[in-house]
Amino acid sequence: MSDIAFSDLQESKPFRLEKSGKAICVVKVGQEVFAIDDTCSHSDASLSEGDVEKFAVECWLHGAAFDLRTGEAVSMPATENVKSYPVHVDGDSVTIEI
């Protein structure tokens, strides 16, 4: 069963998805879709409310950025990574593996 339709995702616009009791930030970049924990490791703010530039999402609260491909913290003030999740795209079906 699909978690979201590919066609429902907007380019470089984070989308918050709840799955298995977890808040996930889902972002489409080109023909790829990425999924990381939605909560910033620095401030508990929602990453899906942030801005995306290339393959990074920036937390709206303090500007910490995370690599969408790996969950790695790539700018201060965050020093801890967030979890990334495997994503499967099959036609218009997008499934996040928790």
Protein Blocks (a to p, Z undefined) as FASTA:
>chain_A
ZZbdfklpcghiacdddeehiacddddehjbccdddfbdfklopafklmccehjaccdfk
lopacdfknopafbdfbfbdcdddddddehjaccddZZ
